[in-house]
Amino acid sequence: MLIYLIPNVLFNFIIALASFNELGYTHFFACTQSLARLTLPMAIFLPVVLTIDIIKRVTDAANQKAIEFEVDEQLNLKKLLTKLSILHGLISGSLVLSSLLFGQFILSKYYKLDPTAMAVLVGVLAGILSVLFTYLPIRILRTYLYKPLALDSIETNNHL
């Protein structure tokens, strides 16, 4: 999880800080470096990429016997990847968009947001998305994983 958390937080914080400090301020939707322009693509694509990556890593590890679980043979991996990644991207993007719209509704359309605070907000959001979309795909994939029975345990039970 740290492999995803630390780079995403730092990378998104630095980009947001550089973008917002160039203007000296930012808005929710108005201006070339708006908060929406940085957060919406991140909120949509980060969950998609993480979901696909995590599921592929776990299933590859199971197929290579690097972990003690095996993947159910009935699982259509491509269908699961497509369904989950699109769902995660849409839900995350919708939540961020509704939060931005709510923030703009509460504040004036021309309210100037502090660049440092917004950069921290973008970094924290990237961290939350990284942790959440590392955990959720594994939790969902767990329903398709099983622990194979070892032959030793079967023989031991037969002797009892």
N, C-alpha and C positions, 0 to 999 in steps of 0.2 A: 504494500500500500504506500510505503514511503517513496518508492520509485516513481509513483504517479503524483503524490501529494506535493513534495518539495519542488520539483521542476515546474509544475503547473502554477503553484502559488507565486514563485519567484518570477517566472516568465510573464505571467499575466499582470502582476503588480508592476514590473518594470515597463512593460509596453503601455499600460494605462497611465502610469506616472509621466512617462515621456510625452505621450499624446496630450494629456490634459495640461501639463505644465507649459507646453508650447503655446497654448491659448491663455493660460493664466486662470481659467475656469472652464466649466463644462455645463451643458444642459442635459436634460433627460433625452430629448429627441432632436432638438434644433442644433445646428452647427455641424461642421465637418467632423469634429471629434466628439460626438455625443456619447453619453453613457450607453445608450441602446446600441450604437454601432459596435462597441466593444463587447458588451455582455451578451447580446442575443446570439451572435454566431458561436461564441464560446458555450453558451447554455444549450445550444442545439447540437453542435458537433462534438464537444467533449464527451457527453454521455454516449453518443453513437460509437465513437472510436474506442472508448474504454470498454463498452459492453462487448463489442466484437473482439477486442484484444484479449480480454480476460477469459471469455468463453473459449476462444481458440487455444489459449495457453493451457487452460485446465484440461480440455479434451485431448490436446496433444500430449500432455504429461500423463494422462490416464492411458492413452494408447501406447505410449513408450514405457509403461509400467514404472514411471518415475514417482507416482503416488500410488497408494494402496487401493484406490478406487478404480472401477471400470465404468464406462459409459454404456447406458442401455442401448442395445442394438436397434430398438424401435425408434430411437430419437432421429428426427430429421434435422440435422444440425443447421443446414442452410436456412430452413424455415424458421427455426428458433432464433438464429442470429438476425435475420431480417426483421422478424416480428418484434423482438425485444429492442433492437437498436432503434428502430423507427419509433416505437412506443416511448422509450426513454428520452429520445430527442424531442419528441412532440410535447411530452409532459413537462420536461425541464424548461423548454423554450416558452411554453404557455405560462408557466409559473413566473418566470422572469419577466416576460412581457406584461403580464397582469400586475406585477409588482411595480414595474416602471410606469405603467399607466396610472396606477393608484398614487404613486409618488408625485407624478405630474398633476394629477387631479387635486391632491392636497395642497401642493405648492403652486405658485404661479408658473405659467408656461415659460416665462423669461427669467425665472429664478436661477441665479448662478450658483452652481455646486462647487464646493472646495475640491481642487484637483487631488490633493494628497488623501483626503478622506475617501474620495471616489476610487482612487487607485487601491487603497487598502480594502475597500468593499469588493472590488473586482478580484483582488488576490484571495480574499476570504471565500468568495463565491467559487472560485476555481478550486480551492482546497476542499470545500464542502462537496462539490460535484465529483472531485477525484475520489474522495473517500466513499461517497454514496454509490457511485457507479463502478467501484471496485467490489464493493460488498454485495450489492443487489444481484448482479449476474451470477455470482457464486452461490448465493442463496437460492436463486431460481434453478440453477443447474444441479443443485444438490438433489432435487427430486428425480433426476435422471441418472444419478450415480449410485452404484451399489458396491458393497465390499464382497469380493468373491470369497467363497469358502475355501479354506486350505484343505488339502487332502489329509493332512495330519489330524486336523480337528474332526474330520468325518470318521477316520479310522478309530480315533480315541472314543468317539461316541458309540460306535458299533461294538466295541469291546465291553462297554458298560452294560 
